[in-house]
Amino acid sequence: MLSILIPTYDYTCYKLVADLHEQAEQLNMPYEILVAEDGSRSQVDIIANHKIEELSHCRHIVRKENVGRAAIRNFLINEAKGDWLLMMDADGKVVREDFLEKYLAAGKEHDVVCGGIKTPDIWHNPDSLLRWRYEKAYEQKHGYISQQFRSFCFLLTKKVTEQVRFDERYLHYGYEDVQFGKDLEAAGFQVFGIDNPLENNDIETNAVFLQKTEEAIRSAHHFNKDIGDNVSLARTYNKYKRWGWAFRLFFTFFQKPMRHHLLSKNPSLFWFSVYKLCYYSTL
């Protein structure tokens, strides 16, 4: 049995579920699709998502308390009945007609499968260029196929979840997937990457992305002893740590103009990297 698990927060994901449901109906195996609201505040999104209940083998679970990205995933794992668990972010978009088939084929050979993230090739909204340029640069450098765990969309066998769960100490945005990947490795499970991406269908505005980036950096710093070796920003800072005072001094004088630039309609990834390094140095 295949369990498709989708945590969501203030986001309408009915279209994603409907597309997955259409493909799942063609599979020669039982399936279920579970969507869990992680304390969503938007009644508009909750009501829109409730249409999911009209689809066969689908459940829409409304949880009033926001427990965070790690705990909501563990909740869905506990609810799942399948031998294969396919989990994805609610803002994904199915771009392949054989999306589920490719995951299941790989899952018969591997315990952990990641299909990658596709960024739209063209983006016209100048207010969200920072996230789009950042993701597009990562995609061009690394491609879709990655042997590192990424939580945007992944498949696990049931036996993996009996040994490894998401670390619920991660209450805020960022790096719970890095911790999970490290825990997978410690338990002896290897990540197998395939070219089967979901498209990122929700490119945040520059302001929202910068706020989420700062939150993620705080998470990385807080859990530095656990995941520092696996976070490129932490490794970079540790390499130049003796210059930390200079980073902090630079940030004191140039934080506001850097933020102004990053929130503009033509943000630079170079200054985004500088901003992140300086912000990390202040923690």
C-alpha positions as CSV (number, residue, x, y, z in Angstrom):
1,M,0.0,0.0,0.0
2,L,1.2,3.5,-0.8
3,S,0.6,6.4,1.7
4,I,0.9,9.9,0.2
5,L,1.5,12.3,3.1
6,I,1.2,16.1,2.7
7,P,1.6,18.6,5.7
8,T,0.3,22.0,4.9
9,Y,0.1,25.4,6.6
10,D,-2.0,28.3,5.2
11,Y,-1.9,26.9,1.7
12,T,-4.5,25.5,-0.7
13,C,-3.2,22.2,-2.0
14,Y,-6.3,20.7,-3.5
15,K,-4.9,20.8,-7.1
16,L,-1.8,18.9,-6.0
17,V,-4.0,16.2,-4.3
18,A,-6.3,16.0,-7.3
19,D,-3.4,15.4,-9.6
20,L,-1.9,12.8,-7.3
21,H,-5.3,11.1,-6.9
22,E,-5.7,10.9,-10.7
23,Q,-2.3,9.1,-11.0
24,A,-2.9,6.9,-7.9
25,E,-6.2,5.7,-9.4
26,Q,-4.2,4.2,-12.3
27,L,-1.9,2.2,-9.9
28,N,-2.5,-1.5,-9.4
29,M,-2.2,-1.2,-5.7
30,P,-4.2,0.3,-2.7
31,Y,-3.3,3.8,-1.7
32,E,-4.3,6.7,0.6
33,I,-3.7,10.4,0.5
34,L,-3.5,12.2,3.9
35,V,-3.3,16.0,4.2
36,A,-2.7,17.5,7.7
37,E,-3.2,21.2,8.5
38,D,-0.5,22.2,10.9
39,G,-2.5,24.7,12.8
40,S,-3.4,26.7,9.7
41,R,-4.8,30.1,10.5
42,S,-6.3,30.8,7.1
43,Q,-9.9,29.6,7.0
44,V,-10.0,30.2,3.2
45,D,-7.2,27.6,2.7
46,I,-8.8,25.2,5.2
47,I,-12.2,25.4,3.5
48,A,-10.6,25.0,0.1
49,N,-8.6,22.0,1.2
50,H,-11.7,20.4,2.7
51,K,-12.8,19.5,-0.8
52,I,-10.1,16.8,-0.6
53,E,-12.6,14.7,1.4
54,E,-14.7,14.4,-1.8
55,L,-11.9,12.3,-3.4
56,S,-11.8,8.6,-2.8
57,H,-9.1,7.3,-0.4
58,C,-8.3,10.8,0.8
59,R,-8.4,12.4,4.2
60,H,-8.2,16.1,5.2
61,I,-7.0,16.4,8.9
62,V,-7.4,19.7,10.6
63,R,-5.1,20.2,13.6
64,K,-5.6,23.4,15.5
65,E,-2.1,23.5,17.1
66,N,1.0,24.4,15.0
67,V,3.6,21.8,16.0
68,G,6.2,22.6,13.4
69,R,7.6,20.9,10.3
70,A,9.2,18.0,12.1
71,A,6.3,17.0,14.4
72,I,3.7,17.3,11.7
73,R,5.6,14.9,9.5
74,N,5.9,12.4,12.4
75,F,2.2,12.8,13.0
76,L,1.5,11.8,9.3
77,I,3.9,8.9,9.5
78,N,2.0,7.6,12.6
79,E,-1.3,7.9,10.7
80,A,0.0,6.2,7.5
81,K,-1.1,2.6,6.8
82,G,1.1,2.0,3.8
83,D,4.4,0.0,3.3
84,W,5.7,3.0,1.2
85,L,5.3,6.5,2.5
86,L,5.6,9.3,-0.1
87,M,5.8,12.7,1.6
88,M,5.9,16.1,0.0
89,D,5.4,19.8,0.6
90,A,2.0,21.2,-0.1
91,D,3.3,23.8,-2.6
92,G,4.6,21.2,-5.0
93,K,3.2,20.8,-8.6
94,V,3.2,17.5,-10.4
95,V,4.9,17.9,-13.8
96,R,5.2,14.2,-14.9
97,E,2.4,11.8,-15.8
98,D,4.4,8.9,-14.4
99,F,5.4,10.7,-11.2
100,L,4.1,8.0,-8.8
101,E,5.2,5.1,-10.9
102,K,8.8,6.3,-11.0
103,Y,8.9,6.7,-7.2
104,L,7.4,3.2,-6.6
105,A,9.8,1.6,-9.1
106,A,12.8,3.2,-7.2
107,G,11.2,2.3,-3.8
108,K,11.3,-1.4,-4.7
109,E,15.1,-1.2,-4.8
110,H,15.9,1.5,-2.2
111,D,14.6,2.5,1.2
112,V,15.0,6.2,0.8
113,V,14.3,8.0,-2.5
114,C,14.4,11.7,-3.3
115,G,13.1,13.0,-6.6
116,G,14.4,16.6,-6.5
117,I,12.9,20.0,-6.9
118,K,12.2,21.8,-10.2
119,T,12.2,25.6,-10.3
120,P,10.0,27.3,-12.9
121,D,12.2,28.3,-15.9
122,I,10.7,31.7,-16.2
123,W,9.6,34.0,-13.4
124,H,7.9,37.4,-14.0
125,N,7.3,38.7,-10.5
126,P,10.1,41.0,-9.5
127,D,9.0,41.0,-5.9
128,S,10.0,37.3,-5.5
129,L,13.2,37.2,-7.6
130,L,15.5,36.5,-4.7
131,R,14.0,33.0,-3.9
132,W,13.7,32.2,-7.6
133,R,17.3,33.2,-8.4
134,Y,18.5,31.3,-5.4
135,E,16.7,28.1,-6.3
136,K,17.5,28.3,-10.0
137,A,21.2,28.7,-9.2
138,Y,21.1,25.6,-6.9
139,E,19.3,23.7,-9.6
140,Q,21.8,24.7,-12.3
141,K,24.7,23.7,-10.1
142,H,23.4,20.5,-8.7
143,G,20.6,19.4,-11.1
144,Y,17.6,17.5,-9.9
145,I,19.4,14.4,-8.8
146,S,20.9,14.5,-5.3
147,Q,22.2,11.8,-3.0
148,Q,21.5,14.1,-0.1
149,F,18.2,14.0,1.7
150,R,15.8,16.9,0.8
151,S,12.4,17.0,2.3
152,F,10.5,18.7,-0.6
153,C,9.4,15.3,-1.9
154,F,10.7,11.9,-0.7
155,L,9.8,8.2,-0.4
156,L,10.5,6.0,2.6
157,T,9.8,2.4,3.3
158,K,8.0,1.6,6.5
159,K,11.0,-0.1,8.0
160,V,12.9,3.3,7.8
161,T,10.3,5.0,9.9
162,E,10.5,2.3,12.5
163,Q,14.1,3.4,13.2
164,V,14.3,7.1,12.2
165,R,11.9,9.9,12.8
166,F,12.1,13.7,12.4
167,D,13.7,15.4,15.4
168,E,11.0,17.4,17.1
169,R,13.4,19.7,18.8
170,Y,13.3,21.6,15.5
171,L,10.3,23.8,16.2
172,H,11.1,26.6,13.8
173,Y,11.8,26.8,10.1
174,G,14.9,25.3,8.7
175,Y,17.3,22.3,8.8
176,E,15.1,19.6,10.2
177,D,15.7,17.8,6.9
178,V,19.5,18.1,7.4
179,Q,19.1,16.5,10.8
180,F,16.9,13.8,9.4
181,G,19.4,13.1,6.6
182,K,22.2,12.8,9.2
183,D,20.1,10.4,11.3
184,L,19.4,8.3,8.3
185,E,23.1,7.9,7.6
186,A,23.7,7.0,11.3
187,A,21.1,4.3,11.0
188,G,22.7,2.9,7.9
189,F,20.2,4.1,5.3
190,Q,21.5,5.6,2.0
191,V,19.6,8.2,0.0
192,F,18.9,7.4,-3.6
193,G,18.3,10.3,-5.9
194,I,16.2,10.0,-9.0
195,D,15.2,12.5,-11.8
196,N,11.6,12.9,-10.8
197,P,11.0,16.3,-9.4
198,L,8.1,18.2,-8.2
199,E,8.0,21.8,-9.3
200,N,8.1,24.5,-6.6
201,N,4.8,26.2,-7.1
202,D,5.1,28.9,-4.4
203,I,8.0,31.3,-4.8
204,E,7.8,33.6,-1.8
205,T,8.3,37.3,-1.9
206,N,11.8,38.7,-1.2
207,A,10.6,39.9,2.2
208,V,9.1,36.5,3.3
209,F,12.1,34.6,1.9
210,L,14.6,36.8,3.8
211,Q,12.6,36.4,7.0
212,K,12.5,32.6,6.6
213,T,16.2,32.6,5.8
214,E,17.0,34.4,9.0
215,E,14.9,31.9,10.9
216,A,16.7,29.0,9.3
217,I,20.1,30.6,10.1
218,R,19.0,30.8,13.8
219,S,18.1,27.1,13.7
220,A,21.4,26.2,12.1
221,H,23.3,28.1,14.8
222,H,21.2,26.7,17.6
223,F,21.9,23.1,16.4
224,N,25.4,23.7,15.3
225,K,26.8,20.9,17.5
226,D,24.4,18.5,15.8
227,I,24.5,19.5,12.2
228,G,27.3,22.1,11.8
229,D,29.4,19.8,9.6
230,N,26.5,19.4,7.2
231,V,25.6,23.1,6.9
232,S,27.7,24.9,4.3
233,L,27.1,28.3,6.0
234,A,28.3,27.0,9.3
235,R,31.4,25.5,7.6
236,T,32.2,28.7,5.9
237,Y,31.9,30.7,9.1
238,N,34.0,28.3,11.0
239,K,36.7,28.6,8.3
240,Y,36.9,32.4,8.7
241,K,35.8,32.5,12.3
242,R,38.8,34.6,13.3
243,W,37.3,37.4,11.2
244,G,34.0,37.2,13.0
245,W,34.5,40.6,14.5
246,A,34.9,42.1,11.0
247,F,31.7,40.4,9.8
248,R,29.8,41.8,12.8
249,L,31.3,45.3,12.3
250,F,30.4,45.2,8.6
251,F,26.9,44.1,9.4
252,T,26.4,46.9,11.9
253,F,27.0,49.5,9.2
254,F,25.6,47.8,6.1
255,Q,22.7,45.6,7.4
256,K,20.1,48.1,6.3
257,P,21.5,48.9,2.8
258,M,22.0,45.1,2.2
259,R,18.4,44.4,3.3
260,H,17.1,47.3,1.1
261,H,19.0,45.8,-1.9
262,L,17.8,42.2,-1.2
263,L,14.2,43.4,-1.0
264,S,14.5,45.3,-4.3
265,K,13.4,44.1,-7.7
266,N,16.9,43.1,-8.7
267,P,18.6,41.3,-5.7
268,S,22.1,39.9,-6.0
269,L,22.9,36.3,-4.8
270,F,26.4,37.5,-3.9
271,W,25.0,40.0,-1.4
272,F,22.6,37.4,-0.2
273,S,25.5,35.2,0.7
274,V,27.3,38.1,2.4
275,Y,24.2,38.9,4.3
276,K,23.7,35.3,5.5
277,L,27.4,35.0,6.7
278,C,27.2,38.3,8.5
279,Y,23.9,37.5,10.1
280,Y,25.3,34.1,11.3
281,S,28.3,35.9,12.8
282,T,26.0,38.0,15.1
283,L,24.4,35.0,16.8
